[in-house]
Every structure is written in structure tokens, then in C-alpha cells.
């Protein structure tokens, strides 16, 4: 059975105090039911069984309450999974060392789903593999790059909210790019997914109506 830290001050925090009773309990449940990487496989039917019939909860209200003022959960895989950034920051601290085996598996999971960008943590003793470099874009760095770009995708020129933007390696890592500031650009999800590991010239030359080089 896994053992985890619990925040003895959580019920004094404004975010927790503002939640309705069932969603206080659901938030606590998520911290216990997610995996070691803070990823919860969304299953409200099971959650409701554990919470009890007198504590009704649903997906739509949960996303509204948890993300009302800041991003507490990040849906991905078409909503089948939720990432809880605060879980990582609380359980592992503000610095993560990859020499520890658990952090190596954590890095693999977060990099695979491009979730590092939602975290405000420092990775120490970083590896240099392509997979590792791709993932380690912190939330703080993402905000800096997006604000510098005026929240505008550098490929289609659409202006988006921070939650609709991601960070792209202008020159892909497997084509010689790196994590230097000049190579990290603001991109919407659509352009990032379409570009994949293409070099910018090839991607921008495609006959895609929404591109504005």
C-alpha cells in the first residue's frame, strides 16, 4: 500500500474552503487515487461509490470548481485522464533530482504526455536524452514565453489563453534543436500536433488554410 504526505493545513486554504462539501471530499480523493505522477484515470462512477450517494459529484462541476481561479487539474487523452500539478509539487517538493529511481519513472510519465509545462518545479541533474529535454519545460518558463509572444501562436497567429497554448521546439530536438530560449516558441495545440517533428520550413509550406507564416 502506497503512503503519501497529507497537508495538515489544507482546510485553512481559501481554495479548499470555497469548495462545496462533496467537492472537498472529491479533491482529497483525487490526491489518494491518482498515480505517482499525479495522473488520475477519470472514473466518476467509482469515485461516487467511495464518496457515498449523499455526496453527489460530476465531471463538469468538478472541472469548473477546480479550475475556477487557477489550473488545479489538466484534462488530457480526450478527458480520459486528469493531471494534478499540485500533487507533484507537494509530494516531491520544488526540486526534483533524477538520480532517484522514482523520479526517473516520474520523468518518463510526465514527458510522454508533455505535462512538465504545468509544473513550477526545478529539475536538478538533468539528463540529456531527447525525451527528457522535450518534457522539462516548467510552468514558469511557459508563461514567460507565451507572454513574450503576446499569447499568440507563432505559426497560425491566433491569440489564445494560456491554457490553450503549449511550447514547441522550433527546431525539433531530433533535428538538432535544444531547450535554449531562442528555440522555444509559443504554439497552439493544433499547430503543435500538426507540426510534430517537422522543421519549420516544411511545416509552414504545407497547404493548411489556418497557417500564417
C-alpha positions in Angstrom: 0.0 0.0 0.0 1.4 3.4 -1.0 2.0 6.0 1.7 1.7 9.7 0.9 2.1 13.0 2.6 -1.0 14.9 3.5 -1.3 18.7 4.0 -2.5 19.3 7.6 -3.2 23.0 6.6 -5.3 22.2 3.6 -8.6 23.1 5.2 -7.3 26.5 6.1 -6.6 27.3 2.4 -9.1 29.5 0.5 -9.4 27.1 -2.4 -10.4 24.2 -0.2 -12.7 26.4 2.0 -14.5 27.7 -1.1 -15.5 24.2 -2.3 -18.8 22.6 -1.6 -18.7 19.6 0.7 -18.8 16.9 -1.9 -16.0 18.5 -3.9 -13.8 19.0 -0.8 -14.0 15.2 -0.4 -13.5 14.6 -4.1 -10.4 16.8 -4.1 -9.0 14.8 -1.2 -9.9 11.5 -3.0 -8.0 12.6 -6.2 -4.8 13.0 -4.2 -5.1 9.5 -3.0 -6.4 7.8 -6.1 -4.0 9.3 -8.7 -0.8 7.5 -9.6 2.7 8.5 -8.5 2.9 11.1 -11.4 -0.3 12.9 -10.3 -2.4 11.3 -13.1 -6.0 10.2 -12.3 -7.8 7.9 -14.7 -11.1 9.6 -14.7 -13.9 7.4 -13.3 -16.7 9.2 -11.6 -18.7 6.1 -11.1 -16.1 4.6 -8.8 -15.4 7.9 -7.2 -19.1 8.3 -6.3 -19.2 4.8 -4.7 -16.3 5.7 -2.5 -17.7 9.2 -1.7 -21.2 7.9 -1.0 -24.5 8.6 -2.5 -25.1 11.6 -0.2 -22.1 13.3 -1.7 -23.1 13.7 -5.4 -20.3 14.9 -7.8 -20.0 15.2 -11.5 -17.2 15.9 -14.1 -18.5 19.3 -15.4 -18.8 20.9 -11.9 -15.5 19.4 -10.8 -13.7 21.0 -13.7 -15.4 24.3 -13.0 -14.7 24.4 -9.3 -11.1 23.1 -9.5 -10.1 25.4 -12.4 -12.2 28.4 -11.5 -9.2 30.7 -10.5 -6.2 28.7 -11.4 -5.5 25.4 -13.1 -5.8 22.6 -10.5 -6.4 19.8 -12.9 -5.4 19.4 -16.6 -7.6 17.0 -18.7 -5.8 15.1 -21.4 -6.2 12.0 -23.6 -9.6 13.4 -24.6 -10.6 13.9 -21.0 -9.9 10.2 -20.0 -7.2 11.3 -17.6 -6.6 14.3 -15.4 -3.2 15.6 -14.3 -2.9 17.3 -10.9 0.1 19.6 -10.9 -0.2 20.4 -7.2 0.3 16.7 -6.3 3.8 16.7 -7.8 4.8 20.0 -6.2 3.5 18.9 -2.7 4.7 15.2 -2.7 8.1 15.8 -4.2 8.9 19.4 -3.5 10.1 22.3 -5.6 13.3 20.4 -6.7 13.3 17.0 -8.4 16.5 15.0 -8.7 16.5 12.4 -11.4 19.2 10.3 -9.7 16.4 8.9 -7.6 14.7 6.0 -9.4 11.2 7.2 -8.6 11.9 10.5 -10.3 13.2 8.7 -13.4 9.8 6.9 -13.8 8.1 10.2 -13.0 10.0 12.0 -15.7 9.1 9.3 -18.2 5.4 9.6 -17.5 5.3 13.4 -17.5 7.5 13.7 -20.6 5.3 11.2 -22.5 2.2 13.3 -22.0 4.0 16.7 -22.2 3.0 17.6 -18.7 6.1 19.3 -17.3 4.9 22.6 -18.6 2.2 22.8 -16.0 4.7 22.4 -13.1 6.6 25.1 -11.2 9.5 22.9 -10.1 13.2 22.8 -10.9 14.8 19.6 -12.3 18.3 19.1 -11.0 21.0 16.9 -12.5 19.0 16.8 -15.8 19.6 14.1 -18.3 20.3 14.9 -21.9 18.1 12.4 -23.8 15.7 13.8 -26.3 12.7 12.5 -24.3 14.0 14.2 -21.1 14.7 17.5 -22.9 11.3 17.6 -24.6 9.5 17.3 -21.3 11.2 19.7 -19.0 9.5 23.0 -19.8 8.3 24.4 -16.5 5.0 26.3 -16.0 7.0 29.5 -15.1 9.0 29.2 -18.4 5.9 28.5 -20.4 4.2 31.7 -19.0 7.3 33.7 -19.8 7.4 32.5 -23.4 3.7 32.9 -24.0 3.6 36.5 -22.5 6.6 37.4 -24.6 4.7 36.2 -27.7 1.6 38.2 -26.6 -0.2 34.8 -26.2 -0.1 34.3 -29.9 0.7 31.1 -31.7 3.8 31.6 -33.8 2.5 29.5 -36.7 -1.1 30.4 -37.2 -1.0 33.8 -35.4 -4.2 33.0 -33.4 -4.3 34.6 -30.0 -5.3 32.1 -27.2 -5.5 31.8 -23.4 -2.5 30.3 -21.6 -4.5 27.0 -21.2 -4.9 26.7 -25.0 -1.2 27.2 -25.7 1.8 24.9 -25.4 5.6 25.3 -26.0 7.1 24.0 -29.2 10.7 23.3 -30.1 11.1 25.5 -33.3 13.9 23.2 -34.5 12.9 19.7 -33.3 15.2 18.0 -30.8 15.8 15.1 -33.1 16.8 17.6 -35.8 19.5 19.3 -33.6 17.3 21.7 -31.6 17.6 22.2 -27.9 16.0 23.9 -24.9 17.6 27.3 -25.4 15.3 30.3 -25.3 15.6 31.1 -29.0 14.3 27.6 -29.9 11.2 27.6 -27.6 8.2 29.2 -29.2 4.5 29.7 -28.3 2.2 27.4 -30.2 -1.4 26.4 -30.1 -2.3 22.7 -29.6 -3.5 22.3 -33.2 -0.2 23.6 -34.8 2.0 21.7 -32.3 0.2 18.5 -33.1 0.3 19.1 -36.8 4.0 20.1 -36.9 5.2 17.1 -34.8 8.9 16.8 -35.6 9.0 18.7 -38.9 11.4 21.5 -39.4 9.6 24.9 -39.6 10.1 25.4 -43.3 8.5 22.1 -44.2 5.6 22.7 -41.8 4.8 26.2 -42.9 4.9 25.2 -46.6 2.1 22.8 -46.2 -1.2 23.8 -47.8 -3.0 24.3 -44.5 -5.5 27.2 -44.6 -5.0 28.3 -41.0 -1.2 28.8 -41.2 0.0 32.3 -41.5 3.9 32.2 -41.7 
